[in-house]
Amino acid sequence: MLPHNALIRSQRLFSGYDGVDYWMFKQLIVFMLLTIAATACASHVVVTAPNPAIVDSSAPQVISLGVIGPGQNVAVSIDRGTNEQSKDASNLGSEAIWDKLAVVQSSLPAGWQSIDSLTYETPLTARIIAASDAADGEYSIQLQTVDEYEGVASLAFSARVTVSRNVMTASLNPPVINTGIGQPAVYSFTLTSTSSANDAFEISTSGLPYEWAFTKTVFLPRGSTKTVPYEIIGSTQKDLPVKFTVRSLSSPLIQQQLNARLITTSSLLQDAKAASLGIPLFPNSEQAIYSIIGFLANVIWV
């Protein structure tokens, strides 16, 4: 049986008469509940690119970065939220955030490179760069998050990436063009990327006279399709086989060759069509006449 004084104190505590002790008791209960909740919350990483995924510290998983070509670099982006409460006194009760995303150098295959994210950038984005001569196949690379001030342990996870040389397809239309001397022959290329990486490609030719040929550079975003015109203007009468090469600037192993034909002829009709382009030696007074001739030749005659 409780002593008389202890019994009275107990009654006061739970009946609310002893306000200070009751407030302290409530704070203790709240602190215990918060501690249990914080312990139950596992940190995580929310991957936003190239393929969305969530990595949980309680059950780490391997994320997929998709397919890239030799020499290409794939960007891995994550949200900064950790899913854990900050242990920093100035941010107590708010969610802690990741400060950096790093690539574990020892996990990189030979010849590969990486660039860690900038500290505090949003989203955190690290880059993995395949060797320019990387063989086709599947590779596994380790990444790690860093929290500098809020008490969240680093979370390491694996990323799987497949290397293939067949990450770009190109088609050509039309393959044969018959045009007049001085008139543009416009070939249309359709480039399609199946890669998880952005890349730049150059379109070049072989089989043309030196002064007709040039190289065109095209930026192709990951997973996109782009139509690109390529214009050739012949200065003499020719019938030439033309070989186009579409090559990645990341690695010469990513390329495709396409065969075409260019026929340039001289005739009254072709000369009339070419007149619409103008001739520098014409006086200004005659330029309008030749422009009308060129317009009629292009619109009326086939």
C-alpha positions as CSV (number, residue, x, y, z in Angstrom):
1,M,0.0,0.0,0.0
2,L,1.3,3.5,-1.0
3,P,2.3,6.0,1.7
4,H,-0.2,8.7,2.1
5,N,2.0,11.5,0.6
6,A,2.9,9.3,-2.5
7,L,-0.7,8.5,-3.1
8,I,-1.7,12.2,-3.0
9,R,1.2,13.0,-5.5
10,S,0.1,10.3,-7.9
11,Q,-3.5,11.5,-7.8
12,R,-2.3,15.0,-8.5
13,L,-0.1,13.9,-11.5
14,F,-2.9,12.1,-13.3
15,S,-5.6,14.5,-12.3
16,G,-3.7,17.4,-13.8
17,Y,-3.0,19.3,-10.6
18,D,0.7,19.1,-10.8
19,G,1.1,20.9,-14.2
20,V,4.9,20.8,-14.5
21,D,5.2,17.1,-13.9
22,Y,2.3,16.4,-16.3
23,W,3.8,18.5,-19.1
24,M,7.2,16.7,-18.7
25,F,5.4,13.3,-18.8
26,K,3.7,14.3,-22.1
27,Q,7.0,15.5,-23.6
28,L,8.6,12.2,-22.7
29,I,5.9,10.2,-24.4
30,V,6.1,12.4,-27.6
31,F,9.9,12.0,-27.7
32,M,9.6,8.2,-27.4
33,L,7.0,8.1,-30.2
34,L,9.1,10.3,-32.5
35,T,12.2,8.1,-31.8
36,I,10.2,5.0,-32.7
37,A,8.9,6.6,-35.9
38,A,12.3,7.8,-36.9
39,T,13.7,4.4,-36.4
40,A,10.9,2.8,-38.5
41,C,11.6,5.2,-41.4
42,A,14.3,3.8,-43.7
43,S,16.2,6.2,-45.9
44,H,15.6,6.0,-49.6
45,V,16.8,7.3,-53.0
46,V,14.2,8.4,-55.6
47,V,15.8,8.0,-59.1
48,T,14.2,10.3,-61.7
49,A,16.5,9.6,-64.7
50,P,17.2,7.9,-67.0
51,N,14.6,5.4,-65.6
52,P,12.4,6.1,-62.6
53,A,13.1,3.9,-59.5
54,I,13.1,3.9,-55.7
55,V,16.0,2.4,-53.7
56,D,15.2,1.6,-50.1
57,S,17.9,1.2,-47.5
58,S,16.0,-1.6,-45.8
59,A,16.0,-3.7,-49.1
60,P,18.6,-2.3,-51.6
61,Q,17.9,-3.1,-55.2
62,V,19.7,-2.8,-58.5
63,I,18.4,-0.1,-60.8
64,S,18.5,-0.2,-64.6
65,L,20.1,2.6,-66.6
66,G,19.0,1.1,-69.9
67,V,21.2,0.9,-73.0
68,I,24.1,3.1,-74.1
69,G,26.7,3.0,-76.8
70,P,30.5,2.9,-76.5
71,G,31.8,6.3,-75.4
72,Q,28.3,7.6,-74.5
73,N,27.6,9.1,-71.1
74,V,24.4,8.4,-69.2
75,A,23.1,10.9,-66.6
76,V,21.8,9.5,-63.3
77,S,19.5,12.0,-61.5
78,I,17.9,11.7,-58.1
79,D,15.6,13.7,-55.9
80,R,17.2,15.2,-52.7
81,G,14.7,13.8,-50.2
82,T,16.0,11.1,-47.9
83,N,12.7,10.0,-46.2
84,E,14.5,10.5,-42.8
85,Q,14.1,13.3,-40.3
86,S,16.9,15.7,-39.9
87,K,19.1,15.3,-36.8
88,D,20.5,18.8,-37.2
89,A,19.2,21.1,-34.4
90,S,18.4,23.9,-36.9
91,N,16.2,21.6,-39.0
92,L,14.9,19.3,-36.3
93,G,11.6,17.7,-37.4
94,S,12.0,18.4,-41.1
95,E,13.1,15.9,-43.8
96,A,16.8,15.6,-44.3
97,I,18.1,15.9,-47.8
98,W,20.9,14.3,-49.8
99,D,23.8,16.7,-50.6
100,K,25.7,14.7,-53.3
101,L,25.5,11.7,-55.6
102,A,28.9,10.0,-56.2
103,V,30.1,7.1,-58.4
104,V,32.3,4.6,-56.6
105,Q,35.5,4.7,-58.7
106,S,36.6,1.2,-57.8
107,S,33.4,-0.2,-59.4
108,L,34.1,1.3,-62.9
109,P,35.2,-1.0,-65.7
110,A,38.6,-0.4,-67.2
111,G,38.6,2.7,-69.4
112,W,35.3,4.1,-68.1
113,Q,35.0,7.5,-66.4
114,S,32.5,9.3,-64.2
115,I,31.6,12.7,-63.0
116,D,30.0,13.1,-59.5
117,S,27.1,15.5,-59.0
118,L,27.7,19.0,-57.9
119,T,27.2,19.4,-54.2
120,Y,23.7,20.7,-53.3
121,E,22.5,20.9,-56.9
122,T,18.8,20.0,-57.6
123,P,18.4,17.3,-58.9
124,L,21.6,15.6,-58.0
125,T,23.0,14.3,-61.3
126,A,26.1,12.1,-61.7
127,R,27.4,10.9,-65.1
128,I,28.8,7.5,-66.1
129,I,30.9,7.5,-69.3
130,A,31.5,4.3,-71.1
131,A,34.9,3.6,-72.7
132,S,34.9,4.5,-76.4
133,D,35.9,0.9,-77.2
134,A,33.6,-0.7,-74.7
135,A,32.5,-4.2,-75.7
136,D,28.8,-5.0,-76.0
137,G,27.5,-6.5,-72.8
138,E,26.1,-5.8,-69.4
139,Y,28.0,-3.8,-66.7
140,S,27.3,-3.1,-63.0
141,I,28.4,0.1,-61.3
142,Q,28.1,1.4,-57.7
143,L,26.7,4.8,-56.7
144,Q,26.5,6.3,-53.3
145,T,24.6,9.2,-51.8
146,V,26.1,11.6,-49.2
147,D,24.4,13.6,-46.5
148,E,26.9,16.1,-44.9
149,Y,25.1,17.6,-41.9
150,E,21.8,16.0,-41.0
151,G,22.9,12.6,-39.7
152,V,21.6,10.3,-42.5
153,A,23.9,7.4,-43.3
154,S,25.2,7.1,-46.9
155,L,23.1,4.8,-49.1
156,A,25.0,2.7,-51.7
157,F,23.2,1.0,-54.6
158,S,24.1,-0.8,-57.8
159,A,23.2,0.4,-61.3
160,R,23.1,-2.0,-64.3
161,V,23.8,-0.6,-67.8
162,T,24.0,-2.4,-71.1
163,V,26.4,-1.4,-73.8
164,S,25.4,-1.9,-77.5
165,R,26.7,-0.4,-80.7
166,N,23.2,-0.5,-82.2
167,V,21.8,2.5,-80.4
168,M,21.1,4.6,-83.5
169,T,19.3,3.8,-86.8
170,A,19.3,6.0,-89.8
171,S,17.2,6.0,-93.0
172,L,17.5,8.0,-96.2
173,N,14.8,9.4,-98.5
174,P,15.0,9.6,-101.5
175,P,18.0,7.5,-102.2
176,V,18.3,8.8,-105.8
177,I,18.0,12.4,-106.8
178,N,18.1,13.7,-110.4
179,T,18.6,17.5,-110.5
180,G,20.0,20.3,-112.6
181,I,23.4,21.8,-112.3
182,G,23.4,24.5,-109.6
183,Q,20.2,23.2,-108.1
184,P,20.1,21.7,-104.6
185,A,19.6,18.0,-104.2
186,V,18.0,17.6,-100.7
187,Y,18.4,14.2,-99.1
188,S,16.3,13.6,-95.9
189,F,17.7,11.6,-93.0
190,T,15.6,10.2,-90.2
191,L,17.8,9.4,-87.2
192,T,16.4,7.4,-84.2
193,S,18.0,6.9,-80.9
194,T,17.4,3.9,-78.7
195,S,20.0,5.0,-76.2
196,S,19.6,6.3,-72.6
197,A,22.2,8.9,-73.4
198,N,22.1,12.1,-75.5
199,D,24.6,12.2,-78.3
200,A,25.8,14.2,-81.3
201,F,26.3,12.7,-84.7
202,E,28.0,13.9,-87.9
203,I,26.7,13.1,-91.4
204,S,29.5,13.0,-94.1
205,T,29.8,11.8,-97.7
206,S,32.3,10.0,-99.8
207,G,32.2,9.7,-103.6
208,L,31.6,13.4,-104.3
209,P,33.9,16.1,-105.7
210,Y,35.7,17.8,-102.8
211,E,34.0,21.1,-103.3
212,W,30.5,19.5,-103.2
213,A,31.1,17.6,-99.9
214,F,30.7,18.8,-96.4
215,T,30.0,17.5,-92.9
216,K,26.8,18.2,-90.9
217,T,26.5,17.8,-87.1
218,V,23.3,16.9,-85.5
219,F,22.3,16.7,-81.8
220,L,20.1,13.7,-81.0
221,P,18.4,13.5,-77.6
222,R,18.1,10.1,-75.9
223,G,15.1,8.0,-77.1
224,S,14.2,10.5,-79.8
225,T,13.7,10.7,-83.6
226,K,14.9,13.6,-85.7
227,T,14.6,14.4,-89.4
228,V,17.6,16.1,-90.9
229,P,18.0,17.6,-94.4
230,Y,21.3,17.3,-96.2
231,E,21.8,19.5,-99.3
232,I,24.2,19.0,-102.1
233,I,24.6,21.5,-105.0
234,G,26.4,20.1,-108.1
235,S,28.4,22.4,-110.3
236,T,29.0,20.1,-113.2
237,Q,27.1,17.3,-115.0
238,K,27.7,14.1,-113.1
239,D,26.2,10.7,-112.3
240,L,27.7,9.7,-109.0
241,P,27.2,6.9,-106.4
242,V,27.2,8.6,-103.0
243,K,28.0,6.9,-99.7
244,F,26.7,8.7,-96.6
245,T,28.1,7.9,-93.1
246,V,26.3,8.8,-89.9
247,R,28.8,8.6,-87.1
248,S,28.6,9.3,-83.3
249,L,31.0,11.8,-82.0
250,S,31.3,9.7,-78.8
251,S,32.7,6.7,-80.6
252,P,33.4,5.7,-84.2
253,L,31.9,2.2,-83.3
254,I,28.5,3.8,-83.5
255,Q,27.9,4.4,-87.1
256,Q,25.7,3.5,-90.1
257,Q,26.4,3.8,-93.9
258,L,23.8,4.5,-96.5
259,N,24.1,4.3,-100.3
260,A,22.6,7.0,-102.6
261,R,22.9,8.3,-106.1
262,L,23.2,11.9,-107.4
263,I,22.5,12.8,-111.0
264,T,23.1,16.3,-112.2
265,T,22.2,17.2,-115.7
266,S,22.1,20.3,-117.9
267,S,19.0,21.1,-120.0
268,L,16.8,24.1,-120.9
269,L,14.3,23.1,-118.2
270,Q,16.9,22.6,-115.5
271,D,18.6,25.8,-116.4
272,A,15.2,27.6,-116.2
273,K,14.7,26.1,-112.7
274,A,18.2,27.1,-111.6
275,A,17.5,30.7,-112.7
276,S,15.4,31.1,-109.6
277,L,18.5,30.8,-107.5
278,G,19.9,34.0,-109.2
279,I,23.2,34.7,-110.9
280,P,25.5,37.3,-109.4
281,L,26.4,38.7,-112.9
282,F,22.9,39.7,-113.8
283,P,22.1,43.4,-113.6
284,N,19.4,44.2,-111.0
285,S,17.0,45.1,-113.8
286,E,17.2,41.6,-115.2
287,Q,17.1,39.7,-111.9
288,A,13.4,40.0,-111.6
289,I,12.9,38.5,-115.1
290,Y,15.1,35.5,-114.3
291,S,13.3,35.0,-111.0
292,I,10.0,34.8,-112.8
293,I,11.4,32.3,-115.3
294,G,12.7,30.1,-112.4
295,F,9.3,30.3,-110.6
296,L,7.4,29.2,-113.7
297,A,9.8,26.4,-114.4
298,N,9.4,25.0,-110.9
299,V,5.7,25.4,-110.6
300,I,4.4,24.7,-114.1
301,W,6.8,22.1,-115.5
302,V,7.5,18.8,-113.9
